[in-house]
Amino acid sequence: MIIINKSGYLKYKNFEFRCALGKFGIKRKKKEGDNITPKGTYQVVSIYHRNDRIKKFPSKFKLIKITKKMGWCDDSRSRKYNQLIKLPSKYSHEVLYRKDNIYDLILVLNYNIKLQ
């Protein structure tokens, strides 16, 4: 079981990782865009990683390398909302390949996504 606590740490077995949370913490989600990390039980559906910063590690998932042309659509008007997109994009998005370390490892959960 993976647990994310209110301090912003993801815990799995004996491992602990700092993670990004919504500005207003972990709560029951009311609506999209409320800056809340949803409370609940979810499955990991895919893992993205910066290969230059995190070397290959054992996983039952296919590890997807983050490239400079990758983004994540956060524009609810787009049909690609909450999905991986190729950059540049005319819709609002997060750039996944960044100078800071916030998106070095991304676990995509089965919450609010359209599985293709």
C-alpha positions as CSV (number, residue, x, y, z in Angstrom):
1,M,0.0,0.0,0.0
2,I,1.2,3.5,-0.9
3,I,0.3,6.2,1.6
4,I,0.6,10.0,1.1
5,N,0.5,11.9,4.3
6,K,-0.5,15.6,5.0
7,S,3.2,16.5,5.3
8,G,3.7,15.7,1.6
9,Y,5.5,12.4,1.9
10,L,4.7,9.3,-0.1
11,K,5.4,6.1,1.9
12,Y,5.8,2.7,0.5
13,K,7.1,-0.1,2.7
14,N,10.4,1.2,4.1
15,F,10.7,4.0,1.5
16,E,9.7,7.6,1.8
17,F,9.6,10.2,-0.9
18,R,8.7,13.9,-0.9
19,C,5.7,14.6,-3.2
20,A,3.7,17.6,-4.4
21,L,0.3,18.1,-2.9
22,G,-2.5,20.5,-3.8
23,K,-2.2,23.9,-2.1
24,F,-5.1,23.1,0.2
25,G,-3.9,19.7,1.2
26,I,-5.5,16.2,1.1
27,K,-9.3,16.2,1.4
28,R,-12.4,14.8,-0.3
29,K,-12.5,16.4,-3.8
30,K,-15.4,18.8,-4.4
31,K,-14.7,20.1,-7.9
32,E,-11.9,20.3,-10.4
33,G,-9.5,23.2,-9.9
34,D,-10.0,23.4,-6.1
35,N,-6.3,22.8,-5.4
36,I,-7.0,19.8,-3.3
37,T,-5.2,16.4,-3.5
38,P,-8.0,13.9,-3.5
39,K,-8.4,11.6,-0.5
40,G,-9.0,8.0,-1.4
41,T,-7.6,4.7,-2.6
42,Y,-6.3,4.7,-6.1
43,Q,-4.2,2.4,-8.4
44,V,-1.0,3.5,-10.1
45,V,-1.6,3.2,-13.9
46,S,1.7,4.5,-15.2
47,I,5.1,5.9,-14.0
48,Y,7.0,8.7,-15.7
49,H,10.6,9.5,-14.7
50,R,13.6,11.7,-15.6
51,N,16.1,9.2,-16.8
52,D,19.0,11.6,-16.3
53,R,18.1,12.1,-12.6
54,I,16.5,8.8,-11.6
55,K,18.3,5.7,-12.9
56,K,16.2,2.6,-13.8
57,F,14.7,0.9,-10.8
58,P,12.7,-2.3,-10.5
59,S,9.0,-1.8,-11.3
60,K,6.1,-3.9,-12.5
61,F,5.2,-0.9,-14.6
62,K,6.7,0.2,-17.9
63,L,8.8,3.2,-17.0
64,I,8.2,6.1,-19.4
65,K,11.1,8.5,-19.8
66,I,10.2,12.2,-19.5
67,T,11.5,14.3,-22.5
68,K,11.7,18.0,-23.2
69,K,8.6,17.8,-25.4
70,M,6.3,16.4,-22.8
71,G,3.6,18.3,-20.9
72,W,0.5,17.5,-18.9
73,C,-2.7,19.3,-20.0
74,D,-4.4,21.1,-17.1
75,D,-7.0,22.9,-19.3
76,S,-10.5,21.6,-18.7
77,R,-11.6,23.0,-22.1
78,S,-9.3,20.6,-23.9
79,R,-10.2,17.0,-24.9
80,K,-6.7,16.2,-23.7
81,Y,-7.4,17.4,-20.2
82,N,-5.5,15.6,-17.5
83,Q,-3.5,13.7,-20.1
84,L,0.1,13.6,-21.4
85,I,0.5,16.0,-24.4
86,K,3.3,16.9,-26.8
87,L,4.7,20.5,-26.5
88,P,4.2,23.1,-27.6
89,S,0.5,23.2,-26.9
90,K,-2.2,25.9,-27.2
91,Y,-3.8,24.7,-24.0
92,S,-2.7,25.4,-20.5
93,H,-0.3,22.7,-19.3
94,E,2.5,21.8,-17.0
95,V,5.9,21.3,-18.5
96,L,7.2,17.9,-17.2
97,Y,10.9,18.4,-18.0
98,R,11.9,21.1,-15.5
99,K,15.1,22.5,-13.9
100,D,13.7,21.8,-10.4
101,N,13.0,18.2,-9.2
102,I,9.2,18.4,-8.8
103,Y,8.4,16.1,-11.7
104,D,11.5,13.8,-11.7
105,L,9.1,10.9,-10.8
106,I,5.4,11.0,-11.6
107,L,2.9,8.3,-10.6
108,V,-0.3,8.6,-12.5
109,L,-3.3,7.3,-10.5
110,N,-6.6,6.1,-11.8
111,Y,-8.3,9.3,-10.5
112,N,-9.9,11.7,-13.0
113,I,-8.2,10.4,-16.1
114,K,-9.4,8.9,-19.3
115,L,-7.6,5.6,-19.8
116,Q,-6.8,5.1,-23.5
